[in-house]
Amino acid sequence: MAGVSISTVSRVINNSKPVKDEVRARVMEAMEQTGYRTGPPSPEGTKAEAALLGVIAPQFSNTVLNDLIGGIGSVSRLYGYELLIGLTDSTVESELHYLKRFGEIRAEGVIFVGSPLEHRHLEAIHSSGMSCTVIGQVSKVPSIPSVHVDNVTASYEAVTYLIQQGHTAIGMIRGFGESGIGSDRYDGFRQAMTDAGLPIRDGWVVESDLSVDDGRNAMQTIAGSGELPTAVFCATDWMAIGAMNYAMDHGLRVPEDIAVFGFDGSYLSSVVRPRLSTVEYSATEIGMTAARNLIKLLKGTADIPQHSNVTHFLSIRESTN
């Protein structure tokens, strides 16, 4: 548009060499018309900017997201990519903000950990020109591969274990919404109960946020329903630890009076007392797989699975009978 070479445009953007005022004005005008935004400046004398990958994830502390980000980072560094992390407040608006921002700074790709993909996400990804992989959900978009643990099957197996231990009155503390922690893990619970011919009592299924305090409050809600279940399946370890704390603070023995089963295999699950039975999987492997798939997309590789599940297993400890 400016009628000049790529190297001249580079000189204007980086202010690396003198350019005539008239030529500079034409380049700046073309940038304004196209809405072009520059990325982070290269150190003086380098030939190219660092290759950037973005990660969009909810604010986290001491959760499996630590391992997930570590896995992404280890693979990214191997292939020469610098990692940028955008921490959201779990709203679509904040997710869209980072998708737009990473597009503006010319990240080559993004790994998305957040809300179920909707048309606003897809529009932002398409307009940015970035490649994308997602974690924590099953993508239905052919150009966007996904990777996670099989939430439905893993939850089904955890609840089936409780049933095989003789529990017929089982509650659940589930996550909100249509996420893997919300709907998928609940679906596994519901299928196991239905296959065993056991009723699901409304007062024993409580939606909750993810912290220990949230799990404690959810267990208080279940206790307030009038009768306690003999076992509770929780969508995260943190929820489960909160539920155990409430039970023991109110004179209940775990697992003799109420068994508690978690999900995620977090470090805390192995150090609380009683130690927490949980669904274990490698969040590091999830991050590494998502990063590898994203880099394959950038290289034009065709044999990328639409969705990948990492291995999970039940770690049975003292919190269940």
C-alpha positions as protocol buffer text, in pm:
chain_id: "A"
residue {
  index: 1
  type: MET
  ca { x: 0 y: 0 z: 0 }
}
residue {
  index: 2
  type: ALA
  ca { x: 285 y: 237 z: 75 }
}
residue {
  index: 3
  type: GLY
  ca { x: 468 y: 144 z: -244 }
}
residue {
  index: 4
  type: VAL
  ca { x: 790 y: 55 z: -62 }
}
residue {
  index: 5
  type: SER
  ca { x: 986 y: -261 z: 22 }
}
residue {
  index: 6
  type: ILE
  ca { x: 939 y: -477 z: 332 }
}
residue {
  index: 7
  type: SER
  ca { x: 1278 y: -364 z: 460 }
}
residue {
  index: 8
  type: THR
  ca { x: 1172 y: 1 z: 436 }
}
residue {
  index: 9
  type: VAL
  ca { x: 858 y: -73 z: 637 }
}
residue {
  index: 10
  type: SER
  ca { x: 1078 y: -245 z: 895 }
}
residue {
  index: 11
  type: ARG
  ca { x: 1303 y: 60 z: 916 }
}
residue {
  index: 12
  type: VAL
  ca { x: 1003 y: 285 z: 981 }
}
residue {
  index: 13
  type: ILE
  ca { x: 854 y: 55 z: 1246 }
}
residue {
  index: 14
  type: ASN
  ca { x: 1183 y: -7 z: 1430 }
}
residue {
  index: 15
  type: ASN
  ca { x: 1335 y: 334 z: 1359 }
}
residue {
  index: 16
  type: SER
  ca { x: 1652 y: 141 z: 1277 }
}
residue {
  index: 17
  type: LYS
  ca { x: 1778 y: 343 z: 978 }
}
residue {
  index: 18
  type: PRO
  ca { x: 1704 y: 687 z: 829 }
}
residue {
  index: 19
  type: VAL
  ca { x: 1399 y: 705 z: 601 }
}
residue {
  index: 20
  type: LYS
  ca { x: 1282 y: 1008 z: 401 }
}
residue {
  index: 21
  type: ASP
  ca { x: 996 y: 1197 z: 567 }
}
residue {
  index: 22
  type: GLU
  ca { x: 770 y: 1150 z: 264 }
}
residue {
  index: 23
  type: VAL
  ca { x: 828 y: 772 z: 263 }
}
residue {
  index: 24
  type: ARG
  ca { x: 776 y: 750 z: 640 }
}
residue {
  index: 25
  type: ALA
  ca { x: 446 y: 935 z: 605 }
}
residue {
  index: 26
  type: ARG
  ca { x: 322 y: 687 z: 340 }
}
residue {
  index: 27
  type: VAL
  ca { x: 410 y: 390 z: 559 }
}
residue {
  index: 28
  type: MET
  ca { x: 245 y: 543 z: 866 }
}
residue {
  index: 29
  type: GLU
  ca { x: -67 y: 620 z: 662 }
}
residue {
  index: 30
  type: ALA
  ca { x: -86 y: 258 z: 544 }
}
residue {
  index: 31
  type: MET
  ca { x: -47 y: 138 z: 903 }
}
residue {
  index: 32
  type: GLU
  ca { x: -331 y: 362 z: 1015 }
}
residue {
  index: 33
  type: GLN
  ca { x: -562 y: 252 z: 735 }
}
residue {
  index: 34
  type: THR
  ca { x: -507 y: -118 z: 802 }
}
residue {
  index: 35
  type: GLY
  ca { x: -515 y: -94 z: 1182 }
}
residue {
  index: 36
  type: TYR
  ca { x: -167 y: -249 z: 1196 }
}
residue {
  index: 37
  type: ARG
  ca { x: -16 y: -284 z: 1543 }
}
residue {
  index: 38
  type: THR
  ca { x: 348 y: -353 z: 1614 }
}
residue {
  index: 39
  type: GLY
  ca { x: 465 y: -633 z: 1842 }
}
residue {
  index: 40
  type: PRO
  ca { x: 727 y: -604 z: 2116 }
}
residue {
  index: 41
  type: PRO
  ca { x: 1042 y: -440 z: 1980 }
}
residue {
  index: 42
  type: SER
  ca { x: 1345 y: -657 z: 1910 }
}
residue {
  index: 43
  type: PRO
  ca { x: 1672 y: -588 z: 2087 }
}
residue {
  index: 44
  type: GLU
  ca { x: 1891 y: -368 z: 1874 }
}
residue {
  index: 45
  type: GLY
  ca { x: 2089 y: -568 z: 1624 }
}
residue {
  index: 46
  type: THR
  ca { x: 1874 y: -881 z: 1628 }
}
residue {
  index: 47
  type: LYS
  ca { x: 1731 y: -1008 z: 1303 }
}
residue {
  index: 48
  type: ALA
  ca { x: 1383 y: -1100 z: 1422 }
}
residue {
  index: 49
  type: GLU
  ca { x: 1147 y: -1073 z: 1714 }
}
residue {
  index: 50
  type: ALA
  ca { x: 1102 y: -1372 z: 1942 }
}
residue {
  index: 51
  type: ALA
  ca { x: 836 y: -1617 z: 1836 }
}
residue {
  index: 52
  type: LEU
  ca { x: 548 y: -1579 z: 2080 }
}
residue {
  index: 53
  type: LEU
  ca { x: 282 y: -1818 z: 2208 }
}
residue {
  index: 54
  type: GLY
  ca { x: 2 y: -1703 z: 2435 }
}
residue {
  index: 55
  type: VAL
  ca { x: -176 y: -1890 z: 2714 }
}
residue {
  index: 56
  type: ILE
  ca { x: -515 y: -1771 z: 2836 }
}
residue {
  index: 57
  type: ALA
  ca { x: -617 y: -1925 z: 3169 }
}
residue {
  index: 58
  type: PRO
  ca { x: -816 y: -1830 z: 3480 }
}
residue {
  index: 59
  type: GLN
  ca { x: -630 y: -1685 z: 3777 }
}
residue {
  index: 60
  type: PHE
  ca { x: -469 y: -1975 z: 3961 }
}
residue {
  index: 61
  type: SER
  ca { x: -264 y: -2051 z: 4271 }
}
residue {
  index: 62
  type: ASN
  ca { x: -141 y: -2392 z: 4386 }
}
residue {
  index: 63
  type: THR
  ca { x: -377 y: -2580 z: 4152 }
}
residue {
  index: 64
  type: VAL
  ca { x: -325 y: -2826 z: 3867 }
}
residue {
  index: 65
  type: LEU
  ca { x: -292 y: -2519 z: 3642 }
}
residue {
  index: 66
  type: ASN
  ca { x: 59 y: -2476 z: 3783 }
}
residue {
  index: 67
  type: ASP
  ca { x: 161 y: -2812 z: 3635 }
}
residue {
  index: 68
  type: LEU
  ca { x: -32 y: -2743 z: 3316 }
}
residue {
  index: 69
  type: ILE
  ca { x: 152 y: -2414 z: 3254 }
}
residue {
  index: 70
  type: GLY
  ca { x: 480 y: -2587 z: 3336 }
}
residue {
  index: 71
  type: GLY
  ca { x: 413 y: -2849 z: 3069 }
}
residue {
  index: 72
  type: ILE
  ca { x: 328 y: -2585 z: 2810 }
}
residue {
  index: 73
  type: GLY
  ca { x: 642 y: -2390 z: 2894 }
}
residue {
  index: 74
  type: SER
  ca { x: 877 y: -2688 z: 2871 }
}
residue {
  index: 75
  type: VAL
  ca { x: 765 y: -2777 z: 2518 }
}
residue {
  index: 76
  type: SER
  ca { x: 749 y: -2413 z: 2403 }
}
residue {
  index: 77
  type: ARG
  ca { x: 1109 y: -2351 z: 2505 }
}
residue {
  index: 78
  type: LEU
  ca { x: 1228 y: -2660 z: 2316 }
}
residue {
  index: 79
  type: TYR
  ca { x: 1091 y: -2513 z: 1994 }
}
residue {
  index: 80
  type: GLY
  ca { x: 1219 y: -2162 z: 2057 }
}
residue {
  index: 81
  type: TYR
  ca { x: 895 y: -1993 z: 2161 }
}
residue {
  index: 82
  type: GLU
  ca { x: 853 y: -1735 z: 2433 }
}
residue {
  index: 83
  type: LEU
  ca { x: 542 y: -1780 z: 2646 }
}
residue {
  index: 84
  type: LEU
  ca { x: 301 y: -1501 z: 2737 }
}
residue {
  index: 85
  type: ILE
  ca { x: 32 y: -1571 z: 2998 }
}
residue {
  index: 86
  type: GLY
  ca { x: -297 y: -1383 z: 3026 }
}
residue {
  index: 87
  type: LEU
  ca { x: -476 y: -1453 z: 3356 }
}
residue {
  index: 88
  type: THR
  ca { x: -851 y: -1395 z: 3335 }
}
residue {
  index: 89
  type: ASP
  ca { x: -1127 y: -1349 z: 3591 }
}
residue {
  index: 90
  type: SER
  ca { x: -1310 y: -1642 z: 3426 }
}
residue {
  index: 91
  type: THR
  ca { x: -1544 y: -1415 z: 3227 }
}
residue {
  index: 92
  type: VAL
  ca { x: -1583 y: -1428 z: 2850 }
}
residue {
  index: 93
  type: GLU
  ca { x: -1505 y: -1057 z: 2835 }
}
residue {
  index: 94
  type: SER
  ca { x: -1162 y: -1099 z: 2992 }
}
residue {
  index: 95
  type: GLU
  ca { x: -1091 y: -1398 z: 2766 }
}
residue {
  index: 96
  type: LEU
  ca { x: -1180 y: -1191 z: 2460 }
}
residue {
  index: 97
  type: HIS
  ca { x: -954 y: -912 z: 2587 }
}
residue {
  index: 98
  type: TYR
  ca { x: -651 y: -1141 z: 2587 }
}
residue {
  index: 99
  type: LEU
  ca { x: -739 y: -1297 z: 2252 }
}
residue {
  index: 100
  type: LYS
  ca { x: -745 y: -948 z: 2103 }
}
residue {
  index: 101
  type: ARG
  ca { x: -430 y: -842 z: 2286 }
}
residue {
  index: 102
  type: PHE
  ca { x: -228 y: -1147 z: 2180 }
}
residue {
  index: 103
  type: GLY
  ca { x: -340 y: -1085 z: 1823 }
}
residue {
  index: 104
  type: GLU
  ca { x: -222 y: -725 z: 1846 }
}
residue {
  index: 105
  type: ILE
  ca { x: 126 y: -822 z: 1960 }
}
residue {
  index: 106
  type: ARG
  ca { x: 141 y: -1085 z: 1685 }
}
residue {
  index: 107
  type: ALA
  ca { x: 156 y: -1402 z: 1891 }
}
residue {
  index: 108
  type: GLU
  ca { x: 170 y: -1694 z: 1649 }
}
residue {
  index: 109
  type: GLY
  ca { x: -66 y: -1912 z: 1848 }
}
residue {
  index: 110
  type: VAL
  ca { x: -265 y: -1936 z: 2168 }
}
residue {
  index: 111
  type: ILE
  ca { x: -354 y: -2214 z: 2412 }
}
residue {
  index: 112
  type: PHE
  ca { x: -695 y: -2145 z: 2560 }
}
residue {
  index: 113
  type: VAL
  ca { x: -809 y: -2266 z: 2904 }
}
residue {
  index: 114
  type: GLY
  ca { x: -1145 y: -2116 z: 2985 }
}
residue {
  index: 115
  type: SER
  ca { x: -1512 y: -2096 z: 2900 }
}
residue {
  index: 116
  type: PRO
  ca { x: -1671 y: -2327 z: 2642 }
}
residue {
  index: 117
  type: LEU
  ca { x: -1590 y: -2184 z: 2299 }
}
residue {
  index: 118
  type: GLU
  ca { x: -1869 y: -1970 z: 2159 }
}
residue {
  index: 119
  type: HIS
  ca { x: -1903 y: -1759 z: 1847 }
}
residue {
  index: 120
  type: ARG
  ca { x: -1735 y: -1456 z: 2008 }
}
residue {
  index: 121
  type: HIS
  ca { x: -1425 y: -1660 z: 2089 }
}
residue {
  index: 122
  type: LEU
  ca { x: -1415 y: -1804 z: 1737 }
}
residue {
  index: 123
  type: GLU
  ca { x: -1455 y: -1461 z: 1578 }
}
residue {
  index: 124
  type: ALA
  ca { x: -1170 y: -1322 z: 1789 }
}
residue {
  index: 125
  type: ILE
  ca { x: -943 y: -1617 z: 1705 }
}
residue {
  index: 126
  type: HIS
  ca { x: -1023 y: -1591 z: 1334 }
}
residue {
  index: 127
  type: SER
  ca { x: -972 y: -1215 z: 1317 }
}
residue {
  index: 128
  type: SER
  ca { x: -638 y: -1241 z: 1501 }
}
residue {
  index: 129
  type: GLY
  ca { x: -499 y: -1493 z: 1254 }
}
residue {
  index: 130
  type: MET
  ca { x: -359 y: -1702 z: 1540 }
}
residue {
  index: 131
  type: SER
  ca { x: -363 y: -2081 z: 1554 }
}
residue {
  index: 132
  type: CYS
  ca { x: -532 y: -2218 z: 1866 }
}
residue {
  index: 133
  type: THR
  ca { x: -562 y: -2528 z: 2082 }
}
residue {
  index: 134
  type: VAL
  ca { x: -794 y: -2561 z: 2383 }
}
residue {
  index: 135
  type: ILE
  ca { x: -767 y: -2742 z: 2716 }
}
residue {
  index: 136
  type: GLY
  ca { x: -1048 y: -2855 z: 2943 }
}
residue {
  index: 137
  type: GLN
  ca { x: -1320 y: -2908 z: 2683 }
}
residue {
  index: 138
  type: VAL
  ca { x: -1390 y: -3108 z: 2370 }
}
residue {
  index: 139
  type: SER
  ca { x: -1357 y: -2880 z: 2068 }
}
residue {
  index: 140
  type: LYS
  ca { x: -1610 y: -2920 z: 1790 }
}
residue {
  index: 141
  type: VAL
  ca { x: -1418 y: -2685 z: 1560 }
}
residue {
  index: 142
  type: PRO
  ca { x: -1200 y: -2884 z: 1314 }
}
residue {
  index: 143
  type: SER
  ca { x: -927 y: -2619 z: 1305 }
}
residue {
  index: 144
  type: ILE
  ca { x: -897 y: -2607 z: 1687 }
}
residue {
  index: 145
  type: PRO
  ca { x: -771 y: -2929 z: 1851 }
}
residue {
  index: 146
  type: SER
  ca { x: -846 y: -2994 z: 2218 }
}
residue {
  index: 147
  type: VAL
  ca { x: -688 y: -3200 z: 2496 }
}
residue {
  index: 148
  type: HIS
  ca { x: -789 y: -3296 z: 2848 }
}
residue {
  index: 149
  type: VAL
  ca { x: -873 y: -3584 z: 3080 }
}
residue {
  index: 150
  type: ASP
  ca { x: -1190 y: -3783 z: 3000 }
}
residue {
  index: 151
  type: ASN
  ca { x: -1400 y: -3611 z: 3265 }
}
residue {
  index: 152
  type: VAL
  ca { x: -1714 y: -3817 z: 3209 }
}
residue {
  index: 153
  type: THR
  ca { x: -1546 y: -4158 z: 3222 }
}
residue {
  index: 154
  type: ALA
  ca { x: -1320 y: -4067 z: 3514 }
}
residue {
  index: 155
  type: SER
  ca { x: -1614 y: -3938 z: 3719 }
}
residue {
  index: 156
  type: TYR
  ca { x: -1819 y: -4247 z: 3630 }
}
residue {
  index: 157
  type: GLU
  ca { x: -1540 y: -4471 z: 3757 }
}
residue {
  index: 158
  type: ALA
  ca { x: -1496 y: -4276 z: 4083 }
}
residue {
  index: 159
  type: VAL
  ca { x: -1867 y: -4292 z: 4166 }
}
residue {
  index: 160
  type: THR
  ca { x: -1887 y: -4657 z: 4061 }
}
residue {
  index: 161
  type: TYR
  ca { x: -1605 y: -4731 z: 4309 }
}
residue {
  index: 162
  type: LEU
  ca { x: -1808 y: -4568 z: 4587 }
}
residue {
  index: 163
  type: ILE
  ca { x: -2111 y: -4778 z: 4487 }
}
residue {
  index: 164
  type: GLN
  ca { x: -1902 y: -5095 z: 4490 }
}
residue {
  index: 165
  type: GLN
  ca { x: -1793 y: -5005 z: 4844 }
}
residue {
  index: 166
  type: GLY
  ca { x: -2159 y: -5025 z: 4948 }
}
residue {
  index: 167
  type: HIS
  ca { x: -2263 y: -4661 z: 4924 }
}
residue {
  index: 168
  type: THR
  ca { x: -2616 y: -4602 z: 4795 }
}
residue {
  index: 169
  type: ALA
  ca { x: -2667 y: -4248 z: 4927 }
}
residue {
  index: 170
  type: ILE
  ca { x: -2415 y: -4040 z: 4734 }
}
residue {
  index: 171
  type: GLY
  ca { x: -2403 y: -3664 z: 4685 }
}
residue {
  index: 172
  type: MET
  ca { x: -2191 y: -3443 z: 4461 }
}
residue {
  index: 173
  type: ILE
  ca { x: -2029 y: -3102 z: 4485 }
}
residue {
  index: 174
  type: ARG
  ca { x: -2000 y: -2994 z: 4121 }
}
residue {
  index: 175
  type: GLY
  ca { x: -1868 y: -2691 z: 3939 }
}
residue {
  index: 176
  type: PHE
  ca { x: -2087 y: -2426 z: 3782 }
}
residue {
  index: 177
  type: GLY
  ca { x: -2198 y: -2416 z: 3420 }
}
residue {
  index: 178
  type: GLU
  ca { x: -2121 y: -2617 z: 3110 }
}
residue {
  index: 179
  type: SER
  ca { x: -1750 y: -2667 z: 3176 }
}
residue {
  index: 180
  type: GLY
  ca { x: -1565 y: -2994 z: 3223 }
}
residue {
  index: 181
  type: ILE
  ca { x: -1567 y: -2935 z: 3598 }
}
residue {
  index: 182
  type: GLY
  ca { x: -1935 y: -2848 z: 3581 }
}
residue {
  index: 183
  type: SER
  ca { x: -2138 y: -3050 z: 3333 }
}
residue {
  index: 184
  type: ASP
  ca { x: -1893 y: -3325 z: 3227 }
}
residue {
  index: 185
  type: ARG
  ca { x: -1800 y: -3445 z: 3574 }
}
residue {
  index: 186
  type: TYR
  ca { x: -2164 y: -3426 z: 3678 }
}
residue {
  index: 187
  type: ASP
  ca { x: -2263 y: -3632 z: 3372 }
}
residue {
  index: 188
  type: GLY
  ca { x: -2025 y: -3907 z: 3485 }
}
residue {
  index: 189
  type: PHE
  ca { x: -2177 y: -3898 z: 3835 }
}
residue {
  index: 190
  type: ARG
  ca { x: -2531 y: -3907 z: 3696 }
}
residue {
  index: 191
  type: GLN
  ca { x: -2457 y: -4197 z: 3459 }
}
residue {
  index: 192
  type: ALA
  ca { x: -2301 y: -4407 z: 3737 }
}
residue {
  index: 193
  type: MET
  ca { x: -2597 y: -4347 z: 3968 }
}
residue {
  index: 194
  type: THR
  ca { x: -2848 y: -4422 z: 3692 }
}
residue {
  index: 195
  type: ASP
  ca { x: -2672 y: -4742 z: 3584 }
}
residue {
  index: 196
  type: ALA
  ca { x: -2674 y: -4862 z: 3945 }
}
residue {
  index: 197
  type: GLY
  ca { x: -3045 y: -4780 z: 3982 }
}
residue {
  index: 198
  type: LEU
  ca { x: -2976 y: -4523 z: 4256 }
}
residue {
  index: 199
  type: PRO
  ca { x: -3173 y: -4200 z: 4300 }
}
residue {
  index: 200
  type: ILE
  ca { x: -3011 y: -3857 z: 4275 }
}
residue {
  index: 201
  type: ARG
  ca { x: -3143 y: -3629 z: 4549 }
}
residue {
  index: 202
  type: ASP
  ca { x: -3157 y: -3261 z: 4456 }
}
residue {
  index: 203
  type: GLY
  ca { x: -3046 y: -3153 z: 4802 }
}
residue {
  index: 204
  type: TRP
  ca { x: -2733 y: -3365 z: 4774 }
}
residue {
  index: 205
  type: VAL
  ca { x: -2608 y: -3209 z: 4448 }
}
residue {
  index: 206
  type: VAL
  ca { x: -2470 y: -2857 z: 4502 }
}
residue {
  index: 207
  type: GLU
  ca { x: -2300 y: -2625 z: 4252 }
}
residue {
  index: 208
  type: SER
  ca { x: -1992 y: -2453 z: 4386 }
}
residue {
  index: 209
  type: ASP
  ca { x: -1689 y: -2247 z: 4298 }
}
residue {
  index: 210
  type: LEU
  ca { x: -1357 y: -2423 z: 4324 }
}
residue {
  index: 211
  type: SER
  ca { x: -1184 y: -2318 z: 4647 }
}
residue {
  index: 212
  type: VAL
  ca { x: -1157 y: -2501 z: 4980 }
}
residue {
  index: 213
  type: ASP
  ca { x: -1396 y: -2250 z: 5137 }
}
residue {
  index: 214
  type: ASP
  ca { x: -1643 y: -2304 z: 4853 }
}
residue {
  index: 215
  type: GLY
  ca { x: -1631 y: -2679 z: 4909 }
}
residue {
  index: 216
  type: ARG
  ca { x: -1687 y: -2627 z: 5281 }
}
residue {
  index: 217
  type: ASN
  ca { x: -1990 y: -2405 z: 5213 }
}
residue {
  index: 218
  type: ALA
  ca { x: -2131 y: -2658 z: 4966 }
}
residue {
  index: 219
  type: MET
  ca { x: -2097 y: -2937 z: 5224 }
}
residue {
  index: 220
  type: GLN
  ca { x: -2281 y: -2716 z: 5473 }
}
residue {
  index: 221
  type: THR
  ca { x: -2563 y: -2681 z: 5219 }
}
residue {
  index: 222
  type: ILE
  ca { x: -2581 y: -3060 z: 5179 }
}
residue {
  index: 223
  type: ALA
  ca { x: -2587 y: -3103 z: 5558 }
}
residue {
  index: 224
  type: GLY
  ca { x: -2870 y: -2851 z: 5577 }
}
residue {
  index: 225
  type: SER
  ca { x: -3090 y: -3067 z: 5352 }
}
residue {
  index: 226
  type: GLY
  ca { x: -3191 y: -3268 z: 5658 }
}
residue {
  index: 227
  type: GLU
  ca { x: -3009 y: -3596 z: 5598 }
}
residue {
  index: 228
  type: LEU
  ca { x: -2648 y: -3660 z: 5505 }
}
residue {
  index: 229
  type: PRO
  ca { x: -2536 y: -3891 z: 5226 }
}
residue {
  index: 230
  type: THR
  ca { x: -2282 y: -4158 z: 5320 }
}
residue {
  index: 231
  type: ALA
  ca { x: -2043 y: -4042 z: 5045 }
}
residue {
  index: 232
  type: VAL
  ca { x: -1974 y: -3723 z: 4848 }
}
residue {
  index: 233
  type: PHE
  ca { x: -1799 y: -3703 z: 4511 }
}
residue {
  index: 234
  type: CYS
  ca { x: -1637 y: -3364 z: 4450 }
}
residue {
  index: 235
  type: ALA
  ca { x: -1542 y: -3211 z: 4115 }
}
residue {
  index: 236
  type: THR
  ca { x: -1202 y: -3092 z: 4245 }
}
residue {
  index: 237
  type: ASP
  ca { x: -966 y: -3186 z: 4527 }
}
residue {
  index: 238
  type: TRP
  ca { x: -997 y: -2839 z: 4676 }
}
residue {
  index: 239
  type: MET
  ca { x: -1374 y: -2873 z: 4702 }
}
residue {
  index: 240
  type: ALA
  ca { x: -1325 y: -3218 z: 4858 }
}
residue {
  index: 241
  type: ILE
  ca { x: -1082 y: -3086 z: 5120 }
}
residue {
  index: 242
  type: GLY
  ca { x: -1333 y: -2816 z: 5213 }
}
residue {
  index: 243
  type: ALA
  ca { x: -1607 y: -3079 z: 5241 }
}
residue {
  index: 244
  type: MET
  ca { x: -1387 y: -3294 z: 5469 }
}
residue {
  index: 245
  type: ASN
  ca { x: -1305 y: -2992 z: 5685 }
}
residue {
  index: 246
  type: TYR
  ca { x: -1673 y: -2915 z: 5736 }
}
residue {
  index: 247
  type: ALA
  ca { x: -1755 y: -3276 z: 5819 }
}
residue {
  index: 248
  type: MET
  ca { x: -1475 y: -3317 z: 6074 }
}
residue {
  index: 249
  type: ASP
  ca { x: -1541 y: -2975 z: 6230 }
}
residue {
  index: 250
  type: HIS
  ca { x: -1896 y: -3097 z: 6299 }
}
residue {
  index: 251
  type: GLY
  ca { x: -1795 y: -3423 z: 6464 }
}
residue {
  index: 252
  type: LEU
  ca { x: -1822 y: -3651 z: 6161 }
}
residue {
  index: 253
  type: ARG
  ca { x: -1555 y: -3910 z: 6090 }
}
residue {
  index: 254
  type: VAL
  ca { x: -1408 y: -3946 z: 5742 }
}
residue {
  index: 255
  type: PRO
  ca { x: -1460 y: -4205 z: 5602 }
}
residue {
  index: 256
  type: GLU
  ca { x: -1656 y: -4389 z: 5874 }
}
residue {
  index: 257
  type: ASP
  ca { x: -1950 y: -4144 z: 5877 }
}
residue {
  index: 258
  type: ILE
  ca { x: -1903 y: -3991 z: 5532 }
}
residue {
  index: 259
  type: ALA
  ca { x: -1661 y: -4085 z: 5253 }
}
residue {
  index: 260
  type: VAL
  ca { x: -1517 y: -3811 z: 5031 }
}
residue {
  index: 261
  type: PHE
  ca { x: -1374 y: -3854 z: 4680 }
}
residue {
  index: 262
  type: GLY
  ca { x: -1190 y: -3576 z: 4491 }
}
residue {
  index: 263
  type: PHE
  ca { x: -1069 y: -3511 z: 4139 }
}
residue {
  index: 264
  type: ASP
  ca { x: -737 y: -3381 z: 3996 }
}
residue {
  index: 265
  type: GLY
  ca { x: -468 y: -3564 z: 4192 }
}
residue {
  index: 266
  type: SER
  ca { x: -334 y: -3239 z: 4334 }
}
residue {
  index: 267
  type: TYR
  ca { x: -38 y: -3232 z: 4572 }
}
residue {
  index: 268
  type: LEU
  ca { x: -266 y: -3137 z: 4861 }
}
residue {
  index: 269
  type: SER
  ca { x: -468 y: -3457 z: 4816 }
}
residue {
  index: 270
  type: SER
  ca { x: -167 y: -3659 z: 4934 }
}
residue {
  index: 271
  type: VAL
  ca { x: -78 y: -3446 z: 5238 }
}
residue {
  index: 272
  type: VAL
  ca { x: -416 y: -3375 z: 5402 }
}
residue {
  index: 273
  type: ARG
  ca { x: -530 y: -3614 z: 5673 }
}
residue {
  index: 274
  type: PRO
  ca { x: -706 y: -3838 z: 5605 }
}
residue {
  index: 275
  type: ARG
  ca { x: -539 y: -3855 z: 5267 }
}
residue {
  index: 276
  type: LEU
  ca { x: -789 y: -3791 z: 4989 }
}
residue {
  index: 277
  type: SER
  ca { x: -901 y: -4050 z: 4736 }
}
residue {
  index: 278
  type: THR
  ca { x: -894 y: -3880 z: 4398 }
}
residue {
  index: 279
  type: VAL
  ca { x: -889 y: -3912 z: 4021 }
}
residue {
  index: 280
  type: GLU
  ca { x: -527 y: -3866 z: 3918 }
}
residue {
  index: 281
  type: TYR
  ca { x: -394 y: -3754 z: 3581 }
}
residue {
  index: 282
  type: SER
  ca { x: -96 y: -3556 z: 3460 }
}
residue {
  index: 283
  type: ALA
  ca { x: -174 y: -3188 z: 3408 }
}
residue {
  index: 284
  type: THR
  ca { x: 185 y: -3152 z: 3288 }
}
residue {
  index: 285
  type: GLU
  ca { x: 114 y: -3401 z: 3009 }
}
residue {
  index: 286
  type: ILE
  ca { x: -201 y: -3208 z: 2914 }
}
residue {
  index: 287
  type: GLY
  ca { x: 2 y: -2888 z: 2881 }
}
residue {
  index: 288
  type: MET
  ca { x: 278 y: -3057 z: 2684 }
}
residue {
  index: 289
  type: THR
  ca { x: 29 y: -3221 z: 2446 }
}
residue {
  index: 290
  type: ALA
  ca { x: -157 y: -2894 z: 2385 }
}
residue {
  index: 291
  type: ALA
  ca { x: 171 y: -2713 z: 2315 }
}
residue {
  index: 292
  type: ARG
  ca { x: 291 y: -2985 z: 2077 }
}
residue {
  index: 293
  type: ASN
  ca { x: -37 y: -2979 z: 1888 }
}
residue {
  index: 294
  type: LEU
  ca { x: -25 y: -2601 z: 1859 }
}
residue {
  index: 295
  type: ILE
  ca { x: 330 y: -2608 z: 1724 }
}
residue {
  index: 296
  type: LYS
  ca { x: 227 y: -2879 z: 1476 }
}
residue {
  index: 297
  type: LEU
  ca { x: -53 y: -2650 z: 1358 }
}
residue {
  index: 298
  type: LEU
  ca { x: 198 y: -2370 z: 1307 }
}
residue {
  index: 299
  type: LYS
  ca { x: 419 y: -2604 z: 1105 }
}
residue {
  index: 300
  type: GLY
  ca { x: 126 y: -2719 z: 890 }
}
residue {
  index: 301
  type: THR
  ca { x: 119 y: -3079 z: 1016 }
}
residue {
  index: 302
  type: ALA
  ca { x: -200 y: -3257 z: 909 }
}
residue {
  index: 303
  type: ASP
  ca { x: -217 y: -3557 z: 1146 }
}
residue {
  index: 304
  type: ILE
  ca { x: -334 y: -3377 z: 1461 }
}
residue {
  index: 305
  type: PRO
  ca { x: -621 y: -3550 z: 1645 }
}
residue {
  index: 306
  type: GLN
  ca { x: -933 y: -3339 z: 1693 }
}
residue {
  index: 307
  type: HIS
  ca { x: -933 y: -3431 z: 2062 }
}
residue {
  index: 308
  type: SER
  ca { x: -681 y: -3606 z: 2286 }
}
residue {
  index: 309
  type: ASN
  ca { x: -741 y: -3754 z: 2633 }
}
residue {
  index: 310
  type: VAL
  ca { x: -458 y: -3815 z: 2878 }
}
residue {
  index: 311
  type: THR
  ca { x: -454 y: -4124 z: 3099 }
}
residue {
  index: 312
  type: HIS
  ca { x: -631 y: -4114 z: 3435 }
}
residue {
  index: 313
  type: PHE
  ca { x: -655 y: -4356 z: 3726 }
}
residue {
  index: 314
  type: LEU
  ca { x: -822 y: -4379 z: 4067 }
}
residue {
  index: 315
  type: SER
  ca { x: -591 y: -4319 z: 4360 }
}
residue {
  index: 316
  type: ILE
  ca { x: -767 y: -4482 z: 4656 }
}
residue {
  index: 317
  type: ARG
  ca { x: -667 y: -4345 z: 4996 }
}
residue {
  index: 318
  type: GLU
  ca { x: -805 y: -4308 z: 5349 }
}
residue {
  index: 319
  type: SER
  ca { x: -1098 y: -4072 z: 5276 }
}
residue {
  index: 320
  type: THR
  ca { x: -1309 y: -4355 z: 5129 }
}
residue {
  index: 321
  type: ASN
  ca { x: -1413 y: -4684 z: 5287 }
}
